């Protein structure tokens, strides 16, 4: 059974924020389960509740509340650590950080301190614990050396930026098989081969190696400032940790190689068919196309091209079967293969007051980006709610973000995933904080046991 938990994390006040006051908050716990509710009131509203925006109270939607004084180590132990055994069983688990810019999303998911383990972001702390478990497995079995495959990319609209490949621009596409692929630019190789590389996977065989690769990748994140917030909050950052072996990566590379061989052969077959069909018709003075009495379609030529195409399609299928075989063979003795953790640092959910809007003008590009972010975040909420309600139709196609995450959602049908709402207690951020809580409330209430 899939369980989607919703956690709330308050960030501490900065020294410069202390004078503005703090949002007043109270918690309650459901008498039948461990879920909590929260009510919030700003200091100004506590004195005059006749103001337009009154206090707000949630349902019993939250699985846990993490206070300002708790560091990242506490968050990891409560939210992620209990899930690691499932990943070591080959399961996939997803974690999302949602909140307005400056509320602590990136600090929670990625972290800014790579030296002290208590301040590791959730992805780095998870990689550390996962690596320790894999080291124990590797000691007991020298035939299968397990490591962590790292993928890091940013998503903006339908474009992904591969942070482990010099921020290479990739595109989100849905294939004929219904799966969503993220592919880079087309490369022309020798002998007419055409290769379209997937998002880069860095194989890390130690925690130190993963730390270095992650740091290098994060340097490619966009951080240019705008009139409202920094550029990094205008993209969704996705970090994937997958348990892999060299044999599995080699098998996947063979699939890409066979696909590159198929492209020119498939194109030639299409060209032959079009050429033969074009020769078989002529255009009249009225502009109509009618059969050409002087040309007979060379069906043998078409069949030969199609046969060659079928031969190369069979090679692709064989490579895919070999990949599946490597996976299945390894899984017989080590169920951890393919286990995956996905961490998503969502773009800033901005809820600006009219006063802020008048003080800070948004550029047309920022307005367009804001609309796309709102679309993505709304789509994500609806996907989570639809899955929790076990609806027959899940609206994955509503946005590029949910299209990309579809594979991860569908791979986590019998595991735990979670959303961490990051909020500021500063009084001036009351509207932003309340809207974040409302979003989490809707997500949390979608689970039937939270009434």
C-alpha positions as a printed NumPy array, in Angstrom:
array([[  0.   ,   0.   ,   0.   ],
       [  1.29 ,   3.457,  -0.928],
       [  1.466,   5.887,   1.985],
       [  2.094,   9.575,   1.355],
       [  2.995,  11.498,   4.495],
       [  2.974,  15.25 ,   4.987],
       [  5.472,  16.871,   7.344],
       [  5.723,  20.477,   8.469],
       [  9.055,  22.174,   9.193],
       [  9.39 ,  25.639,  10.706],
       [ 12.621,  27.447,   9.951],
       [ 14.16 ,  29.634,  12.683],
       [ 13.849,  33.411,  12.567],
       [ 16.83 ,  35.347,  11.281],
       [ 18.177,  38.063,  13.633],
       [ 16.85 ,  40.733,  11.265],
       [ 13.34 ,  39.234,  11.463],
       [ 13.012,  39.218,  15.254],
       [ 11.534,  42.719,  15.432],
       [  8.64 ,  41.971,  13.053],
       [  7.055,  39.455,  15.397],
       [  6.285,  35.75 ,  15.095],
       [  3.257,  33.862,  13.824],
       [  1.3  ,  32.373,  16.718],
       [  0.587,  28.678,  16.304],
       [ -1.211,  25.924,  18.175],
       [ -1.332,  22.182,  17.519],
       [ -3.881,  19.466,  18.127],
       [ -3.753,  15.682,  17.753],
       [ -6.475,  13.383,  16.435],
       [ -7.895,  11.09 ,  19.108],
       [ -7.812,   8.032,  16.796],
       [ -4.408,   8.408,  15.17 ],
       [ -1.143,  10.328,  15.278],
       [ -2.059,  13.014,  12.732],
       [ -1.91 ,  16.635,  13.838],
       [ -3.758,  19.821,  12.985],
       [ -2.442,  23.366,  13.241],
       [ -3.98 ,  26.793,  13.717],
       [ -2.037,  29.97 ,  12.929],
       [ -2.601,  33.627,  13.766],
       [ -0.348,  36.589,  13.091],
       [  0.45 ,  38.938,  16.019],
       [ -1.515,  41.774,  14.401],
       [ -4.537,  39.512,  13.941],
       [ -4.382,  38.405,  17.549],
       [ -5.12 ,  42.007,  18.54 ],
       [ -7.734,  42.701,  15.871],
       [ -9.486,  39.691,  14.421],
       [-11.742,  41.959,  12.39 ],
       [ -9.028,  42.256,   9.709],
       [ -9.784,  40.767,   6.28 ],
       [ -7.56 ,  37.696,   6.773],
       [ -8.494,  35.866,   9.951],
       [ -6.778,  32.994,  11.727],
       [ -6.658,  29.712,   9.86 ],
       [ -6.909,  26.115,  11.069],
       [ -6.072,  22.921,   9.192],
       [ -7.624,  19.5  ,   9.321],
       [ -5.76 ,  16.548,  10.847],
       [ -3.441,  16.477,   7.848],
       [  0.107,  16.437,   9.19 ],
       [  2.098,  13.358,  10.161],
       [  4.662,  15.348,  12.087],
       [  5.729,  18.885,  12.97 ],
       [  9.409,  19.802,  13.146],
       [ 10.159,  22.923,  15.149],
       [ 12.643,  25.73 ,  14.557],
       [ 15.349,  24.335,  16.823],
       [ 15.599,  20.94 ,  15.09 ],
       [ 18.5  ,  20.502,  12.654],
       [ 18.629,  18.485,   9.431],
       [ 19.771,  15.377,  11.303],
       [ 16.497,  15.357,  13.245],
       [ 14.507,  15.781,  10.034],
       [ 16.362,  12.901,   8.37 ],
       [ 15.847,  10.541,  11.317],
       [ 12.113,  11.264,  11.438],
       [ 11.268,  11.472,   7.735],
       [ 13.774,   9.499,   5.638],
       [ 15.704,   7.037,   7.817],
       [ 12.672,   4.759,   8.449],
       [ 12.313,   4.382,   4.648],
       [ 15.89 ,   3.227,   3.906],
       [ 15.107,  -0.487,   4.571],
       [ 12.446,  -0.333,   1.834],
       [ 15.003,   1.043,  -0.638],
       [ 17.345,  -1.816,   0.278],
       [ 14.486,  -4.114,  -0.753],
       [ 14.527,  -2.566,  -4.237],
       [ 11.651,  -0.141,  -3.656],
       [ 11.354,   3.472,  -4.838],
       [ 10.516,   6.328,  -2.462],
       [  9.938,  10.002,  -3.258],
       [ 10.425,  13.114,  -1.145],
       [  9.265,  16.634,  -1.981],
       [ 10.073,  19.988,  -0.388],
       [  7.336,  22.59 ,  -0.871],
       [  7.282,  26.199,   0.302],
       [  7.912,  29.804,  -0.671],
       [ 11.419,  31.05 ,  -1.46 ],
       [ 13.564,  31.508,   1.619],
       [ 11.56 ,  29.069,   3.756],
       [ 14.315,  26.427,   3.845],
       [ 13.494,  23.982,   1.023],
       [ 17.009,  23.716,  -0.396],
       [ 18.552,  23.721,   3.079],
       [ 16.332,  20.764,   3.967],
       [ 16.699,  18.716,   0.787],
       [ 20.262,  19.515,  -0.284],
       [ 21.911,  21.382,   2.583],
       [ 24.715,  23.904,   2.461],
       [ 27.131,  22.157,   4.837],
       [ 28.849,  19.168,   3.202],
       [ 31.336,  18.698,   6.048],
       [ 29.222,  18.124,   9.165],
       [ 26.846,  15.171,   9.021],
       [ 24.292,  16.788,  11.363],
       [ 23.672,  19.439,   8.703],
       [ 23.651,  17.204,   5.625],
       [ 20.591,  17.766,   3.477],
       [ 18.209,  14.817,   3.275],
       [ 19.634,  13.539,  -0.026],
       [ 23.227,  13.534,   1.253],
       [ 22.289,  11.99 ,   4.608],
       [ 20.34 ,   9.284,   2.772],
       [ 23.276,   8.609,   0.44 ],
       [ 25.573,   8.266,   3.45 ],
       [ 23.348,   5.688,   5.156],
       [ 22.641,   3.875,   1.888],
       [ 26.35 ,   3.674,   1.078],
       [ 27.144,   2.228,   4.507],
       [ 24.572,  -0.528,   3.957],
       [ 25.947,  -1.293,   0.479],
       [ 29.495,  -1.504,   1.821],
       [ 28.359,  -4.276,   4.17 ],
       [ 26.751,  -6.131,   1.246],
       [ 29.903,  -5.738,  -0.86 ],
       [ 32.065,  -7.216,   1.898],
       [ 29.898, -10.34 ,   1.989],
       [ 29.667, -10.749,  -1.808],
       [ 32.611,  -9.859,  -4.041],
       [ 30.737, -10.955,  -7.182],
       [ 28.322,  -8.036,  -7.064],
       [ 29.836,  -4.661,  -6.232],
       [ 26.978,  -2.275,  -5.522],
       [ 27.174,   1.484,  -5.788],
       [ 24.878,   4.481,  -6.085],
       [ 23.907,   5.909,  -9.452],
       [ 23.495,   9.679,  -9.117],
       [ 21.348,  11.825, -11.429],
       [ 20.808,  15.55 , -10.895],
       [ 18.794,  17.864, -13.102],
       [ 16.726,  21.037, -13.045],
       [ 13.342,  21.281, -14.698],
       [ 11.859,  24.436, -16.198],
       [  8.742,  24.096, -18.363],
       [  9.432,  21.133, -20.694],
       [ 13.204,  21.586, -20.6  ],
       [ 15.558,  19.756, -18.241],
       [ 19.126,  20.864, -17.534],
       [ 21.54 ,  18.011, -16.819],
       [ 23.668,  19.291, -13.931],
       [ 26.084,  16.336, -14.123],
       [ 26.76 ,  17.02 , -17.802],
       [ 27.765,  20.697, -17.893],
       [ 24.121,  21.809, -17.643],
       [ 23.354,  20.216, -21.005],
       [ 19.871,  21.132, -22.234],
       [ 17.528,  18.151, -22.494],
       [ 13.893,  17.803, -23.481],
       [ 10.933,  16.031, -21.912],
       [  9.185,  13.774, -24.413],
       [  6.563,  11.04 , -24.213],
       [  7.528,   8.   , -26.294],
       [  5.287,   5.762, -28.368],
       [  5.385,   3.28 , -25.475],
       [  3.709,   5.821, -23.188],
       [  6.838,   6.335, -21.081],
       [  8.346,   9.784, -20.536],
       [ 11.97 ,  10.286, -21.541],
       [ 14.464,  13.059, -20.847],
       [ 16.901,  13.226, -23.736],
       [ 19.772,  15.521, -24.687],
       [ 20.743,  16.863, -28.082],
       [ 21.076,  14.514, -31.051],
       [ 24.659,  13.425, -31.801],
       [ 25.745,  12.39 , -35.29 ],
       [ 28.24 ,   9.514, -35.08 ],
       [ 30.266,   7.507, -37.569],
       [ 28.5  ,   5.205, -40.054],
       [ 25.341,   7.283, -39.876],
       [ 24.584,   6.419, -36.246],
       [ 22.404,   8.894, -34.391],
       [ 22.566,   8.965, -30.604],
       [ 20.355,  10.836, -28.182],
       [ 21.807,  10.506, -24.705],
       [ 19.628,  10.204, -21.601],
       [ 20.276,  12.201, -18.433],
       [ 23.797,  11.4  , -17.193],
       [ 24.216,   8.817, -14.44 ],
       [ 27.38 ,   9.119, -12.345],
       [ 28.339,   5.793, -10.783],
       [ 29.592,   6.432,  -7.234],
       [ 31.369,   3.612,  -5.419],
       [ 31.999,   5.542,  -2.192],
       [ 30.217,   8.247,  -0.234],
       [ 33.118,  10.642,  -0.768],
       [ 32.836,  10.187,  -4.533],
       [ 29.112,  10.921,  -4.413],
       [ 29.726,  14.051,  -2.337],
       [ 32.186,  15.355,  -4.929],
       [ 29.888,  14.61 ,  -7.873],
       [ 26.886,  16.205,  -6.179],
       [ 28.851,  19.343,  -5.305],
       [ 30.134,  19.636,  -8.878],
       [ 26.623,  19.251, -10.233],
       [ 25.094,  21.805,  -7.885],
       [ 27.595,  24.421,  -9.069],
       [ 25.68 ,  24.404, -12.355],
       [ 22.426,  25.468, -10.703],
       [ 21.15 ,  28.851, -11.83 ],
       [ 21.553,  31.454,  -9.061],
       [ 21.193,  34.786, -10.881],
       [ 19.017,  37.212,  -8.9  ],
       [ 15.747,  38.68 , -10.109],
       [ 13.525,  41.452,  -8.826],
       [ 11.655,  39.076,  -6.545],
       [ 13.841,  36.066,  -5.767],
       [ 16.897,  34.183,  -6.978],
       [ 16.768,  32.144, -10.146],
       [ 17.287,  28.807,  -8.401],
       [ 13.815,  29.07 ,  -6.879],
       [ 12.306,  29.296, -10.374],
       [ 13.237,  25.718, -11.25 ],
       [ 12.478,  22.309,  -9.759],
       [ 15.649,  20.427,  -8.795],
       [ 15.522,  16.614,  -8.923],
       [ 18.144,  14.364,  -7.315],
       [ 17.925,  10.611,  -7.89 ],
       [ 19.874,   7.959,  -5.974],
       [ 19.654,   4.452,  -7.441],
       [ 21.346,   1.244,  -6.304],
       [ 23.337,  -0.019,  -9.297],
       [ 26.126,  -2.378, -10.405],
       [ 28.632,  -2.   , -13.241],
       [ 26.919,  -4.839, -15.097],
       [ 23.581,  -3.009, -14.994],
       [ 25.092,   0.248, -16.262],
       [ 26.929,  -1.586, -19.053],
       [ 23.691,  -3.279, -20.114],
       [ 21.898,   0.069, -20.217],
       [ 24.722,   1.546, -22.307],
       [ 24.255,  -1.284, -24.803],
       [ 20.577,  -0.385, -25.162],
       [ 21.523,   3.22 , -26.013],
       [ 24.122,   1.952, -28.521],
       [ 21.636,  -0.36 , -30.262],
       [ 19.065,   2.434, -30.398],
       [ 21.631,   4.702, -32.076],
       [ 22.225,   2.006, -34.714],
       [ 18.493,   1.672, -35.356],
       [ 17.824,   5.366, -36.055],
       [ 19.501,   5.65 , -39.503],
       [ 18.143,   2.253, -40.587],
       [ 14.621,   3.234, -39.564],
       [ 14.949,   6.578, -41.324],
       [ 16.14 ,   4.841, -44.51 ],
       [ 13.112,   2.51 , -44.444],
       [ 10.778,   5.492, -44.091],
       [ 12.54 ,   7.371, -46.897],
       [ 12.281,   4.364, -49.238],
       [  8.561,   3.985, -48.569],
       [  7.861,   7.693, -49.142],
       [  9.98 ,   7.754, -52.3  ],
       [  8.204,   4.747, -53.803],
       [  4.768,   6.112, -52.956],
       [  5.675,   9.519, -54.399],
       [  6.85 ,   7.991, -57.684],
       [  3.615,   6.036, -57.952],
       [  1.468,   9.172, -58.34 ],
       [  1.362,  12.214, -60.612],
       [ -0.314,  15.56 , -60.166],
       [ -2.974,  16.68 , -62.639],
       [ -3.529,  20.216, -63.86 ],
       [ -6.306,  20.522, -61.285],
       [ -3.789,  19.746, -58.531],
       [ -5.111,  16.272, -57.77 ],
       [ -2.84 ,  13.269, -57.294],
       [ -3.687,  10.21 , -59.389],
       [ -1.89 ,   6.871, -59.999],
       [  1.148,   7.117, -62.287],
       [  0.586,   4.675, -65.183],
       [  4.31 ,   4.713, -66.008],
       [  5.573,   3.548, -62.603],
       [  5.036,   0.385, -60.586],
       [  5.824,   0.572, -56.857],
       [  8.965,  -1.445, -56.106],
       [  7.506,  -3.433, -53.227],
       [ 10.628,  -5.603, -53.026],
       [ 12.711,  -2.498, -52.265],
       [ 10.286,  -1.441, -49.539],
       [ 10.242,  -4.951, -48.056],
       [ 14.049,  -5.119, -48.027],
       [ 14.295,  -1.806, -46.16 ],
       [ 11.621,  -2.902, -43.68 ],
       [ 13.397,  -6.232, -43.148],
       [ 16.624,  -4.39 , -42.334],
       [ 14.724,  -2.164, -39.927],
       [ 13.166,  -5.223, -38.249],
       [ 16.642,  -6.737, -37.865],
       [ 17.899,  -3.67 , -35.978],
       [ 14.702,  -3.45 , -33.926],
       [ 15.377,  -7.034, -32.86 ],
       [ 18.862,  -5.973, -31.737],
       [ 17.361,  -3.24 , -29.574],
       [ 14.899,  -5.713, -28.071],
       [ 17.711,  -8.186, -27.403],
       [ 19.717,  -5.482, -25.598],
       [ 16.657,  -4.548, -23.534],
       [ 16.125,  -8.199, -22.627],
       [ 19.77 ,  -8.487, -21.602],
       [ 19.336,  -5.445, -19.355],
       [ 16.249,  -7.039, -17.798],
       [ 18.185, -10.282, -17.416],
       [ 21.039,  -8.586, -15.563],
       [ 18.511,  -6.94 , -13.261],
       [ 16.561, -10.152, -12.612],
       [ 19.674, -12.273, -12.047],
       [ 21.07 ,  -9.815,  -9.518],
       [ 17.704,  -9.426,  -7.774],
       [ 17.554, -13.169,  -7.061],
       [ 20.339, -12.809,  -4.515],
       [ 20.238,  -9.078,  -3.769],
       [ 16.809,  -7.467,  -3.812],
       [ 18.371,  -4.041,  -3.316],
       [ 19.218,  -3.644,  -7.033],
       [ 17.255,  -0.768,  -8.556],
       [ 16.177,   0.621,  -5.184],
       [ 15.712,   4.342,  -5.608],
       [ 15.342,   7.547,  -3.628],
       [ 14.085,  10.653,  -5.425],
       [ 14.391,  14.089,  -3.818],
       [ 12.553,  17.021,  -5.416],
       [ 13.345,  20.585,  -4.36 ],
       [ 10.262,  22.285,  -5.804],
       [ 10.355,  25.808,  -7.221],
       [  9.329,  28.553,  -4.824],
       [  5.596,  28.769,  -4.216],
       [  5.261,  32.555,  -4.154],
       [  2.207,  34.174,  -2.579],
       [  2.854,  37.912,  -2.708],
       [  0.652,  40.424,  -0.925],
       [ -0.654,  43.423,  -2.838],
       [  1.846,  45.592,  -0.958],
       [  4.74 ,  43.406,  -2.095],
       [  3.464,  43.331,  -5.674],
       [  3.392,  47.106,  -5.841],
       [  6.886,  47.393,  -4.373],
       [  8.484,  44.73 ,  -6.569],
       [  7.507,  44.684, -10.216],
       [  7.809,  41.357, -11.997],
       [  9.283,  41.177, -15.468],
       [  7.212,  39.498, -18.224],
       [  9.564,  36.497, -18.055],
       [  9.059,  36.203, -14.293],
       [  5.289,  36.369, -14.725],
       [  5.406,  33.601, -17.33 ],
       [  7.671,  31.472, -15.136],
       [  5.351,  32.063, -12.199],
       [  2.358,  30.835, -14.192],
       [  4.223,  27.664, -15.173],
       [  5.318,  27.032, -11.589],
       [  1.732,  27.45 , -10.384],
       [  0.601,  24.989, -13.068],
       [  3.268,  22.479, -12.001],
       [  2.49 ,  22.728,  -8.292],
       [ -1.265,  22.482,  -8.835],
       [ -0.754,  19.452, -11.082],
       [  1.481,  17.791,  -8.478],
       [ -1.141,  18.285,  -5.783],
       [ -3.858,  16.798,  -7.984],
       [ -1.696,  13.784,  -8.899],
       [ -0.963,  13.065,  -5.231],
       [ -4.633,  13.461,  -4.298],
       [ -5.79 ,  11.265,  -7.189],
       [ -3.312,   8.529,  -6.237],
       [ -4.276,   8.695,  -2.566],
       [ -7.963,   8.47 ,  -3.522],
       [ -7.183,   5.52 ,  -5.845],
       [ -8.813,   7.22 ,  -8.826],
       [ -8.753,   5.318, -12.111],
       [ -7.325,   8.272, -14.005],
       [ -4.226,  10.051, -12.69 ],
       [ -3.626,  13.448, -14.405],
       [  0.104,  12.985, -15.049],
       [ -0.058,  14.862, -18.363],
       [ -1.194,  18.078, -16.676],
       [  2.365,  19.445, -16.514],
       [  5.956,  18.561, -17.496],
       [  6.81 ,  18.1  , -13.795],
       [  4.209,  15.395, -13.222],
       [  5.082,  13.759, -16.554],
       [  8.718,  13.448, -15.43 ],
       [  7.704,  12.171, -11.986],
       [  5.206,   9.629, -13.337],
       [  7.783,   6.824, -13.474],
       [  8.767,   7.471,  -9.861],
       [  5.175,   7.63 ,  -8.64 ],
       [  4.239,   4.388, -10.385],
       [  7.342,   2.655,  -9.019],
       [  6.348,   3.577,  -5.446],
       [  2.921,   1.939,  -5.307],
       [  3.741,  -0.126,  -2.216],
       [  6.115,   2.2  ,  -0.364],
       [  6.177,   5.375,   1.677],
       [  6.757,   8.823,   0.186],
       [  6.542,  12.231,   1.82 ],
       [  6.181,  15.957,   1.339],
       [  7.946,  18.38 ,   3.652],
       [  6.314,  21.792,   3.921],
       [  8.897,  24.425,   4.813],
       [  7.469,  27.582,   6.364],
       [  8.67 ,  30.785,   7.999],
       [  7.361,  31.892,  11.414],
       [  7.979,  35.571,  10.578],
       [  4.795,  37.635,  10.927],
       [  5.276,  39.396,   7.582],
       [  5.284,  35.978,   5.885],
       [  1.866,  35.048,   7.29 ],
       [  0.124,  34.929,   3.899],
       [  2.888,  32.828,   2.316],
       [  3.026,  30.476,   5.291],
       [ -0.762,  30.061,   5.416],
       [ -0.958,  29.274,   1.707],
       [  1.777,  26.662,   2.09 ],
       [ -0.16 ,  25.106,   4.974],
       [ -3.356,  25.095,   2.888],
       [ -1.561,  23.259,   0.082],
       [ -0.258,  20.63 ,   2.515],
       [ -3.662,  20.371,   4.169],
       [ -5.287,  19.423,   0.848],
       [ -2.55 ,  16.878,   0.115],
       [ -2.722,  15.364,   3.6  ],
       [ -6.507,  15.137,   3.763],
       [ -6.533,  13.124,   0.533],
       [ -5.359,  10.102,   2.533],
       [ -8.522,   8.435,   3.775],
       [ -7.275,   7.74 ,   7.302],
       [ -6.802,  11.43 ,   8.023],
       [-10.153,  12.711,   9.043]])
